[in-house]
Amino acid sequence: MKKGPKFALLLTTLLLAAGGAAYASEMPGTSLASLTDVQKYERAIHIMAMLLVGFGFLMVFVRKYGRSALTATYLLVSVSLPLYFLKESFFSVGGSAEGVIDKLILAEFAAASLLICAGAVLGRMKMQQYLLLAILFVPFYALNEWIVLNGGLGLVAGKFVDTGGSIVIHAFGAIFGLAVAASMTTLKEYETPIESDDTSDRYSLLGSMVLWVFWPSFCAALVAPADVPRTAVNVILALCGSTLATYFASIKLRGKISAADIANATLAGGVAIGSTCDMAIPGAAFGIGILAGIVSTFGFAVIQGKLTDMTKNVDTCGVLYLHGLPGLVGGIVALFVVTGTSLGTQIAGILITVVMAAGTGLISGKVIAVMGRRMEPYTDAEEFEGEEETVDVEDSLVAIAVLAEEET
């Protein structure tokens, strides 16, 4: 081939490549921002699986309340997401997100905190009261988010370290829920045992595993793309640490493995690493997970029963020990893990969250209580058709099995 044709071929190739690149840059969905949004969308769907499947099945451990727990999960998510979007559109109290996917993820964070809150009063509210709980919770959550993370009212000076929401999501939801429970729990509810069985425990463990798998996406949902791999590794290591710690602590404190510990305290590492998930080194993340697992298991095995009897206040799902205490641990540990963290800013953010959650939770509980009380706690039969016959059959089978064992 002569020099002229070679040059023409090379020039044509370069022009086609340049034109293709220019065309691609103009096509929708090919910019860096658009590709980043696609990645965020994938993590947002993971979080949705956590909300509906993870939280939903984690809360079916109450033997006769499984249908209600799953239905309440549906309703709480379905109210909180559009309500947060409404806030973003008209008020922007929590800080305006850059794009629609960012808004969706922030709304999912609010929904997660709401589900944590609902766990404290699970089984003791009518279905419509869950709806009211969501309507009351989301504005208070957004207000605290604005104050602590966005410098609202100038109460928190400087940057508050809480990337994955150990404080703003987990601790706020747990303390809010405990305050609602304090306003609503009756003596009858306190005296009614919360029953579980092998089947309900298995479903609860399934929910826990779904949460475990997708927790890295939760913490990495809004971090910079370059920090996503480190965040995911830190969260997985923290969950491994809390899982191992839960196993050994459960045996040490109880003598045998507790399904409740395995379903709940194994997740404490994910809660605690949230604040520093994108900044900690892997060794520190694993250590944070171990610490959180020990604290959470000790809470379920030792503190829960004593605190319930002392206060006559029931925390159905033990949110104080899975989300409250590990969340506070994560927020405090940030002072030692992240260089340059301001002691005053970090403590101020934690204290404001605790006070805000407790105060607004007490008020919300009083409002929700106006709608009345359930006749029987922890049963589907009061609100689900055809459930009474199912419960009677279950009770009859249990009674027959007991009689047969006694005769043997």
MOTA-V707984 format. One record per residue. N is the residue number from 1. RES is the residue in three letters. PHI is phi in whole degrees, -180 to 180 (* if undefined). PSI is psi in whole degrees, 0 to 359 (999 if undefined). NEAR is the number of other ideal C-beta (glycine too) atoms within 8 Angstrom. Layout:
[[N & RES & PHI & PSI & NEAR] [N & RES & PHI & PSI & NEAR]]
This chain:
[[1 & MET & * & 137 & 3] [2 & LYS & -74 & 167 & 5] [3 & LYS & -62 & 321 & 5] [4 & GLY & -60 & 307 & 6] [5 & PRO & -61 & 322 & 8] [6 & LYS & -62 & 315 & 9] [7 & PHE & -64 & 318 & 8] [8 & ALA & -63 & 319 & 8] [9 & LEU & -64 & 317 & 8] [10 & LEU & -64 & 316 & 8] [11 & LEU & -63 & 318 & 8] [12 & THR & -62 & 318 & 8] [13 & THR & -62 & 316 & 8] [14 & LEU & -65 & 318 & 8] [15 & LEU & -64 & 318 & 8] [16 & LEU & -64 & 319 & 8] [17 & ALA & -65 & 316 & 8] [18 & ALA & -65 & 317 & 8] [19 & GLY & -65 & 320 & 8] [20 & GLY & -64 & 320 & 8] [21 & ALA & -65 & 318 & 8] [22 & ALA & -65 & 319 & 8] [23 & TYR & -65 & 318 & 8] [24 & ALA & -64 & 323 & 8] [25 & SER & -68 & 336 & 8] [26 & GLU & -90 & 343 & 5] [27 & MET & -70 & 139 & 7] [28 & PRO & -66 & 141 & 4] [29 & GLY & 88 & 4 & 7] [30 & THR & -110 & 356 & 8] [31 & SER & -74 & 161 & 7] [32 & LEU & -60 & 320 & 5] [33 & ALA & -64 & 320 & 7] [34 & SER & -67 & 318 & 10] [35 & LEU & -65 & 323 & 10] [36 & THR & -64 & 321 & 9] [37 & ASP & -63 & 323 & 10] [38 & VAL & -63 & 317 & 9] [39 & GLN & -64 & 320 & 10] [40 & LYS & -65 & 323 & 13] [41 & TYR & -60 & 317 & 9] [42 & GLU & -61 & 318 & 9] [43 & ARG & -69 & 327 & 13] [44 & ALA & -64 & 322 & 13] [45 & ILE & -68 & 324 & 8] [46 & HIS & -61 & 317 & 11] [47 & ILE & -65 & 323 & 15] [48 & MET & -63 & 323 & 9] [49 & ALA & -64 & 323 & 11] [50 & MET & -63 & 315 & 15] [51 & LEU & -65 & 311 & 15] [52 & LEU & -87 & 311 & 11] [53 & VAL & -84 & 313 & 10] [54 & GLY & -65 & 296 & 14] [55 & PHE & -62 & 319 & 15] [56 & GLY & -58 & 307 & 14] [57 & PHE & -77 & 334 & 13] [58 & LEU & -60 & 329 & 14] [59 & MET & -93 & 6 & 15] [60 & VAL & -90 & 13 & 14] [61 & PHE & -66 & 339 & 14] [62 & VAL & -74 & 117 & 16] [63 & ARG & -55 & 315 & 10] [64 & LYS & -102 & 15 & 11] [65 & TYR & -125 & 18 & 13] [66 & GLY & -63 & 315 & 12] [67 & ARG & -64 & 319 & 9] [68 & SER & -66 & 319 & 12] [69 & ALA & -62 & 316 & 14] [70 & LEU & -70 & 320 & 12] [71 & THR & -66 & 317 & 9] [72 & ALA & -61 & 323 & 12] [73 & THR & -62 & 313 & 14] [74 & TYR & -54 & 310 & 10] [75 & LEU & -67 & 317 & 12] [76 & LEU & -62 & 316 & 15] [77 & VAL & -66 & 318 & 12] [78 & SER & -70 & 337 & 8] [79 & VAL & -88 & 316 & 12] [80 & SER & -69 & 323 & 15] [81 & LEU & -64 & 305 & 13] [82 & PRO & -66 & 330 & 8] [83 & LEU & -66 & 320 & 12] [84 & TYR & -68 & 320 & 16] [85 & PHE & -61 & 320 & 11] [86 & LEU & -62 & 317 & 8] [87 & LYS & -62 & 316 & 14] [88 & GLU & -63 & 323 & 14] [89 & SER & -74 & 323 & 6] [90 & PHE & -109 & 332 & 6] [91 & PHE & -118 & 325 & 7] [92 & SER & 52 & 39 & 8] [93 & VAL & -68 & 324 & 11] [94 & GLY & -88 & 10 & 13] [95 & GLY & 93 & 124 & 9] [96 & SER & -72 & 127 & 5] [97 & ALA & -77 & 156 & 9] [98 & GLU & -72 & 321 & 4] [99 & GLY & -138 & 175 & 8] [100 & VAL & -66 & 326 & 5] [101 & ILE & -69 & 323 & 10] [102 & ASP & -60 & 318 & 11] [103 & LYS & -64 & 319 & 12] [104 & LEU & -61 & 316 & 11] [105 & ILE & -65 & 317 & 15] [106 & LEU & -62 & 322 & 13] [107 & ALA & -66 & 323 & 13] [108 & GLU & -66 & 323 & 14] [109 & PHE & -59 & 316 & 11] [110 & ALA & -62 & 319 & 15] [111 & ALA & -64 & 321 & 14] [112 & ALA & -63 & 315 & 16] [113 & SER & -63 & 323 & 17] [114 & LEU & -65 & 318 & 16] [115 & LEU & -65 & 323 & 14] [116 & ILE & -60 & 312 & 15] [117 & CYS & -57 & 313 & 17] [118 & ALA & -63 & 332 & 13] [119 & GLY & -61 & 331 & 14] [120 & ALA & -69 & 330 & 16] [121 & VAL & -114 & 14 & 15] [122 & LEU & -55 & 132 & 13] [123 & GLY & 90 & 355 & 13] [124 & ARG & -121 & 12 & 13] [125 & MET & -127 & 149 & 11] [126 & LYS & -70 & 158 & 9] [127 & MET & -60 & 321 & 11] [128 & GLN & -69 & 338 & 7] [129 & GLN & -72 & 331 & 10] [130 & TYR & -63 & 321 & 13] [131 & LEU & -63 & 316 & 10] [132 & LEU & -65 & 322 & 11] [133 & LEU & -57 & 316 & 17] [134 & ALA & -64 & 317 & 14] [135 & ILE & -64 & 324 & 9] [136 & LEU & -79 & 323 & 12] [137 & PHE & -70 & 311 & 14] [138 & VAL & -57 & 314 & 15] [139 & PRO & -62 & 320 & 10] [140 & PHE & -67 & 320 & 13] [141 & TYR & -60 & 313 & 14] [142 & ALA & -64 & 323 & 14] [143 & LEU & -64 & 315 & 12] [144 & ASN & -65 & 321 & 14] [145 & GLU & -59 & 316 & 14] [146 & TRP & -64 & 317 & 12] [147 & ILE & -68 & 314 & 14] [148 & VAL & -82 & 317 & 14] [149 & LEU & -94 & 334 & 11] [150 & ASN & -115 & 10 & 9] [151 & GLY & 71 & 23 & 8] [152 & GLY & -60 & 138 & 9] [153 & LEU & 66 & 1 & 4] [154 & GLY & 69 & 21 & 6] [155 & LEU & -80 & 334 & 8] [156 & VAL & -118 & 106 & 12] [157 & ALA & -90 & 127 & 8] [158 & GLY & 97 & 184 & 7] [159 & LYS & -91 & 121 & 5] [160 & PHE & -87 & 125 & 12] [161 & VAL & -86 & 109 & 12] [162 & ASP & -164 & 57 & 15] [163 & THR & -55 & 309 & 13] [164 & GLY & -97 & 11 & 14] [165 & GLY & 80 & 29 & 13] [166 & SER & -54 & 319 & 19] [167 & ILE & -93 & 303 & 18] [168 & VAL & -68 & 328 & 14] [169 & ILE & -97 & 302 & 15] [170 & HIS & -76 & 306 & 17] [171 & ALA & -65 & 319 & 18] [172 & PHE & -61 & 311 & 15] [173 & GLY & -60 & 318 & 18] [174 & ALA & -66 & 313 & 18] [175 & ILE & -69 & 321 & 14] [176 & PHE & -59 & 313 & 18] [177 & GLY & -63 & 320 & 17] [178 & LEU & -64 & 322 & 16] [179 & ALA & -68 & 320 & 16] [180 & VAL & -62 & 316 & 17] [181 & ALA & -62 & 322 & 16] [182 & ALA & -64 & 329 & 12] [183 & SER & -80 & 340 & 13] [184 & MET & -118 & 335 & 12] [185 & THR & -65 & 128 & 12] [186 & THR & -100 & 167 & 7] [187 & LEU & -63 & 323 & 6] [188 & LYS & -63 & 318 & 7] [189 & GLU & -65 & 322 & 10] [190 & TYR & -64 & 322 & 11] [191 & GLU & -84 & 347 & 5] [192 & THR & -84 & 122 & 9] [193 & PRO & -70 & 147 & 3] [194 & ILE & -95 & 107 & 9] [195 & GLU & -94 & 143 & 8] [196 & SER & -135 & 164 & 11] [197 & ASP & -141 & 185 & 7] [198 & ASP & -60 & 318 & 5] [199 & THR & -67 & 312 & 7] [200 & SER & -64 & 325 & 13] [201 & ASP & -66 & 322 & 13] [202 & ARG & -64 & 316 & 8] [203 & TYR & -63 & 321 & 12] [204 & SER & -64 & 319 & 16] [205 & LEU & -65 & 324 & 11] [206 & LEU & -61 & 314 & 9] [207 & GLY & -60 & 320 & 17] [208 & SER & -62 & 319 & 15] [209 & MET & -67 & 323 & 8] [210 & VAL & -63 & 316 & 13] [211 & LEU & -61 & 317 & 14] [212 & TRP & -57 & 313 & 12] [213 & VAL & -65 & 319 & 6] [214 & PHE & -97 & 0 & 13] [215 & TRP & -59 & 322 & 13] [216 & PRO & -57 & 323 & 10] [217 & SER & -67 & 325 & 12] [218 & PHE & -62 & 310 & 14] [219 & CYS & -71 & 328 & 18] [220 & ALA & -93 & 5 & 15] [221 & ALA & -56 & 319 & 13] [222 & LEU & -120 & 12 & 7] [223 & VAL & -77 & 163 & 12] [224 & ALA & -60 & 143 & 6] [225 & PRO & -51 & 322 & 7] [226 & ALA & -67 & 338 & 4] [227 & ASP & -96 & 356 & 10] [228 & VAL & -62 & 313 & 11] [229 & PRO & -60 & 315 & 6] [230 & ARG & -63 & 319 & 8] [231 & THR & -62 & 313 & 16] [232 & ALA & -61 & 315 & 12] [233 & VAL & -63 & 316 & 10] [234 & ASN & -61 & 318 & 16] [235 & VAL & -67 & 317 & 18] [236 & ILE & -63 & 317 & 9] [237 & LEU & -65 & 320 & 12] [238 & ALA & -64 & 319 & 18] [239 & LEU & -66 & 322 & 15] [240 & CYS & -62 & 317 & 11] [241 & GLY & -62 & 314 & 18] [242 & SER & -69 & 327 & 20] [243 & THR & -65 & 313 & 13] [244 & LEU & -65 & 316 & 10] [245 & ALA & -63 & 321 & 16] [246 & THR & -63 & 317 & 16] [247 & TYR & -59 & 308 & 10] [248 & PHE & -69 & 321 & 8] [249 & ALA & -68 & 322 & 15] [250 & SER & -64 & 316 & 16] [251 & ILE & -65 & 318 & 10] [252 & LYS & -64 & 318 & 6] [253 & LEU & -86 & 330 & 9] [254 & ARG & -112 & 341 & 10] [255 & GLY & 92 & 331 & 3] [256 & LYS & -138 & 168 & 6] [257 & ILE & -74 & 134 & 9] [258 & SER & -104 & 128 & 10] [259 & ALA & -62 & 325 & 11] [260 & ALA & -64 & 320 & 11] [261 & ASP & -64 & 314 & 16] [262 & ILE & -66 & 323 & 14] [263 & ALA & -73 & 334 & 13] [264 & ASN & -113 & 300 & 16] [265 & ALA & -65 & 337 & 18] [266 & THR & -61 & 336 & 15] [267 & LEU & -88 & 352 & 14] [268 & ALA & -61 & 330 & 17] [269 & GLY & -63 & 321 & 20] [270 & GLY & -65 & 325 & 16] [271 & VAL & -67 & 310 & 15] [272 & ALA & -71 & 327 & 19] [273 & ILE & -77 & 349 & 20] [274 & GLY & -52 & 313 & 17] [275 & SER & -59 & 322 & 16] [276 & THR & -118 & 21 & 18] [277 & CYS & -60 & 329 & 17] [278 & ASP & -99 & 4 & 13] [279 & MET & -127 & 339 & 8] [280 & ALA & -73 & 158 & 12] [281 & ILE & -88 & 157 & 5] [282 & PRO & -55 & 319 & 9] [283 & GLY & -63 & 318 & 6] [284 & ALA & -65 & 321 & 10] [285 & ALA & -62 & 316 & 18] [286 & PHE & -63 & 318 & 12] [287 & GLY & -65 & 319 & 9] [288 & ILE & -61 & 320 & 19] [289 & GLY & -63 & 317 & 20] [290 & ILE & -62 & 313 & 13] [291 & LEU & -60 & 315 & 13] [292 & ALA & -65 & 321 & 20] [293 & GLY & -63 & 319 & 19] [294 & ILE & -66 & 313 & 10] [295 & VAL & -61 & 315 & 13] [296 & SER & -66 & 314 & 17] [297 & THR & -64 & 319 & 15] [298 & PHE & -61 & 322 & 11] [299 & GLY & -63 & 312 & 14] [300 & PHE & -68 & 319 & 15] [301 & ALA & -82 & 328 & 12] [302 & VAL & -117 & 310 & 9] [303 & ILE & -77 & 319 & 9] [304 & GLN & -55 & 308 & 13] [305 & GLY & -62 & 316 & 7] [306 & LYS & -67 & 318 & 8] [307 & LEU & -68 & 324 & 10] [308 & THR & -63 & 314 & 12] [309 & ASP & -67 & 325 & 7] [310 & MET & -71 & 319 & 6] [311 & THR & -99 & 347 & 7] [312 & LYS & 57 & 30 & 8] [313 & ASN & -118 & 128 & 11] [314 & VAL & -101 & 127 & 10] [315 & ASP & -107 & 92 & 13] [316 & THR & -53 & 308 & 14] [317 & CYS & -94 & 0 & 12] [318 & GLY & 68 & 41 & 13] [319 & VAL & -65 & 334 & 16] [320 & LEU & -62 & 325 & 14] [321 & TYR & -92 & 339 & 15] [322 & LEU & -95 & 319 & 15] [323 & HIS & -111 & 321 & 12] [324 & GLY & -69 & 296 & 14] [325 & LEU & -65 & 311 & 10] [326 & PRO & -61 & 326 & 18] [327 & GLY & -64 & 315 & 17] [328 & LEU & -64 & 322 & 12] [329 & VAL & -59 & 315 & 14] [330 & GLY & -62 & 318 & 19] [331 & GLY & -66 & 323 & 16] [332 & ILE & -75 & 321 & 9] [333 & VAL & -61 & 333 & 13] [334 & ALA & -56 & 330 & 14] [335 & LEU & -62 & 331 & 9] [336 & PHE & -101 & 342 & 4] [337 & VAL & -97 & 322 & 10] [338 & VAL & -102 & 116 & 10] [339 & THR & -64 & 135 & 3] [340 & GLY & 88 & 2 & 4] [341 & THR & -67 & 132 & 10] [342 & SER & -80 & 124 & 9] [343 & LEU & -60 & 314 & 7] [344 & GLY & -63 & 316 & 8] [345 & THR & -65 & 315 & 13] [346 & GLN & -65 & 314 & 15] [347 & ILE & -66 & 320 & 8] [348 & ALA & -62 & 315 & 12] [349 & GLY & -62 & 319 & 15] [350 & ILE & -66 & 312 & 13] [351 & LEU & -64 & 318 & 8] [352 & ILE & -62 & 318 & 13] [353 & THR & -62 & 315 & 15] [354 & VAL & -62 & 312 & 10] [355 & VAL & -66 & 316 & 8] [356 & MET & -62 & 314 & 13] [357 & ALA & -65 & 315 & 17] [358 & ALA & -65 & 314 & 12] [359 & GLY & -66 & 310 & 9] [360 & THR & -70 & 330 & 12] [361 & GLY & -67 & 319 & 17] [362 & LEU & -62 & 316 & 12] [363 & ILE & -62 & 314 & 8] [364 & SER & -63 & 320 & 16] [365 & GLY & -61 & 319 & 14] [366 & LYS & -63 & 319 & 9] [367 & VAL & -67 & 315 & 9] [368 & ILE & -64 & 324 & 15] [369 & ALA & -63 & 338 & 10] [370 & VAL & -62 & 334 & 6] [371 & MET & -78 & 3 & 8] [372 & GLY & 100 & 187 & 5] [373 & ARG & -127 & 155 & 5] [374 & ARG & -70 & 148 & 8] [375 & MET & -71 & 318 & 4] [376 & GLU & -134 & 126 & 8] [377 & PRO & -78 & 156 & 9] [378 & TYR & 64 & 32 & 12] [379 & THR & -136 & 144 & 11] [380 & ASP & -77 & 335 & 12] [381 & ALA & -57 & 330 & 10] [382 & GLU & -68 & 333 & 8] [383 & GLU & -126 & 349 & 7] [384 & PHE & -109 & 129 & 9] [385 & GLU & -69 & 144 & 3] [386 & GLY & 75 & 1 & 6] [387 & GLU & -80 & 331 & 11] [388 & GLU & -61 & 317 & 7] [389 & GLU & -64 & 322 & 7] [390 & THR & -63 & 316 & 8] [391 & VAL & -64 & 319 & 12] [392 & ASP & -64 & 319 & 8] [393 & VAL & -63 & 316 & 8] [394 & GLU & -59 & 313 & 9] [395 & ASP & -63 & 322 & 8] [396 & SER & -65 & 317 & 8] [397 & LEU & -63 & 319 & 8] [398 & VAL & -63 & 316 & 8] [399 & ALA & -63 & 318 & 8] [400 & ILE & -63 & 318 & 8] [401 & ALA & -63 & 319 & 8] [402 & VAL & -64 & 316 & 8] [403 & LEU & -64 & 319 & 8] [404 & ALA & -64 & 322 & 8] [405 & GLU & -68 & 321 & 7] [406 & GLU & -65 & 319 & 6] [407 & GLU & -64 & 323 & 5] [408 & THR & -65 & 999 & 4]]
